[in-house]
Amino acid sequence: MSGSWATSPSGQALGIDLHIAPADGSGLRRGLTDALREAVRGGRLAPGTRLPSSRTLAADLGIARNTVADAYGDLVAEGWLTARQGSGTRVAERPVDAPCPASAPARRATGAPAHDLRPGSPDLASFPRAAWLKAARRALAAAPNDALGYGDPRGRPELRTALAGYLARARGVHADPDRIVICSGFAHGLQLLGDVLRARGGSRDVAVDSLGLPPHWDILTRAGLRTRPLPYDELGTCVGELGDAGAVLLTPAHQFPMGVPLHPDRRAAVVDWARRTGGLVLEDDYDGEFRYDRQPVGALQGLDPERVVHLGTTSKSLAPGLRLGWMVLPAGLVPEVVAAKGVSDWSCGVLDQLTLAEFLASGAYDRHLRAARLRYRHRRDQLIAALAERAPSVRVTGIAAGLHAVLRLPPGTEQSVVRAAAWQGLSLVGLSSYRHGDAGGAPLDALVVGYGTPADHGWVGALDALCRVLP
Ligand SMILES: Cc1ncc(COP(=O)(O)O)c(C=O)c1O
């Protein structure tokens, strides 16, 4: 059976050709479920398509009818198929995105669901198009001809200068333009730092949070390093176990995804560790500008600019598609990072760099952030009020900050809530998607709700859909 494509005679009578090949070794039910899900996800089985009866498909594949019925049942529960008395099993009219795989939990896929509350994106409809265009026009008009050349691998001086001023003022960063390197978002900066750490030849271990972003761990692994998860408690990451790691990657202003700032004692402890051992602290300040109840806590880099690399991005404040980020490096690290970039990597187009420089210098960035903070703060307040009224057993944890909230669920319910949401056309991500494979302790059942993701017009509907699936 395996390796052959099942072409159902009755399927052909219905005008379809299933072309599924359940994989060997994964169990028949699972293999069939995976193969059918892929066929729907990839568009080979279009919405509304009627599937052969379980009896017919079982006969075609030479497997038990129950196995097919169970696979159909699994896919109905996940929202890929529908089963109605009299009309058989069909591909759902509105196939939803699968819950994001752990390797890319924050990324969007094609085939948008009706509501999207996955974290990882700001409200893209509120991108400040007019102000950005104005800045782009001004920046291009003022750019010297040599700005259009290959230029400095660290990035345009106009942007590094504007960032140095902004980061010092808004985030308390010790920022000299000469130590800033522009990169294609945080991910690119991390990749370069991973290459530098590997090339240095010290410890290959990088301590990371036991709950974090798997693609970032993958970047470090691909650089030839090992990620070692740190425990986590209500004061944030437990940094007492850094030991002989070569570096530690943290989100100190607002731990991703748990949403707690690193306790002041731990901020001091991690810097002490770095001074004592020569280790490097990689500070991911991805949403440091979004604090709603008070001034954001200053950057960790301010405590020791020679031991902490500060990394920032426009992915939350403007749009991930810009692919614009920066690193503020210890002076000694600049040549190594520039060398890691290599001769062919200029990474970010100069026009976007010059536009961001103009956007910052003109005050448009501050204005945009003020409006964005109001928008997201309002949504967070609405989320908390709606949960108190409609889902009182669900607790929101973490500080009033960022673009996502963690919703603690009753034990054992995370997967069923995510599935029920998918069934209703609402994309959600469970906390388990962010758990490091080597993390200790018992997993928590929770959702990581990206309240920043929908456009304004979709927010209330998304919130209502969320409340409907919560226990
Ligand atoms: C924890 C964290 N850091 C950084 C980023 C930004 O990454 P990038 O600048 O590569 O888009 C994200 C985006 O989802 C994030 O969740």
PDBQT file of the ligand as one rigid body, heavy atoms in Angstrom, charges set to zero:
ROOT
HETATM    1  C1  LIG A 501      10.979  37.415  20.961  1.00  0.00    +0.000 C 
HETATM    2  C2  LIG A 501      11.134  38.065  19.629  1.00  0.00    +0.000 A 
HETATM    3  N1  LIG A 501      12.283  38.671  19.346  1.00  0.00    +0.000 NA
HETATM    4  C3  LIG A 501      12.467  39.296  18.165  1.00  0.00    +0.000 A 
HETATM    5  C4  LIG A 501      11.484  39.317  17.212  1.00  0.00    +0.000 A 
HETATM    6  C5  LIG A 501      11.709  40.072  15.929  1.00  0.00    +0.000 C 
HETATM    7  O1  LIG A 501      12.392  39.357  15.026  1.00  0.00    +0.000 OA
HETATM    8  P1  LIG A 501      12.776  40.023  13.612  1.00  0.00    +0.000 P 
HETATM    9  O2  LIG A 501      13.350  41.378  13.883  1.00  0.00    +0.000 OA
HETATM   10  O3  LIG A 501      13.763  39.066  13.048  1.00  0.00    +0.000 OA
HETATM   11  O4  LIG A 501      11.519  40.120  12.801  1.00  0.00    +0.000 OA
HETATM   12  C6  LIG A 501      10.300  38.658  17.442  1.00  0.00    +0.000 A 
HETATM   13  C7  LIG A 501       9.269  38.603  16.376  1.00  0.00    +0.000 C 
HETATM   14  O5  LIG A 501       8.343  37.818  16.367  1.00  0.00    +0.000 OA
HETATM   15  C8  LIG A 501      10.106  38.039  18.695  1.00  0.00    +0.000 A 
HETATM   16  O6  LIG A 501       8.946  37.446  18.993  1.00  0.00    +0.000 OA
ENDROOT
TORSDOF 0
